[in-house]
Amino acid sequence: MPSREELADSFAQDTEDNWSFPISITLIKSFQQRDKALVKKAESIDPAYTISPFRGGAVICHNHKVVIPQQLRNHVVKWYHEMLCHPGKKCTEETIRQHLTWPGLKTDVIKLTVKETKNKRKNMDIYHQN
């Protein structure tokens, strides 16, 4: 049976765009521990960074919000955007920000929603041509 670390590695390397489940605290914790810069911030004297207990383990937070490591960010944005039925940039970002954070969150949300809008238009054009 694969270890949690092996599963986490496999998950992060998966290129499937159709993941349909949220990320567990255990997985977030596993990726946070690998992010040396994030661990250093959590261990610093900066009071905005804390290590907070959750079910599944303690995770690094910034201003009481769970910090999502780089490798998991796209999945988080896609999952929220899809589960909220494609609400647009502002609603997707605000919903994610209620409990999660990372540098560039707004930019990541904008990139995903713009890309999705272009794909929808392309698919609509193909549909209407037939």
Buried (B, 14 or more C-beta within 10 A) or exposed (E): EEEEEEBBBEBBEEEEEEBEEEBBBBBBBBBBBBBEEBBEBBEEEEEEBBBEEBEEBBBBBBEEBBBBBBBBBBBBBBBBBBBEEEBEBEBBBEBBBEEBBBEEBBEBBBBBBEEBEEEEEEEEEEEEEE
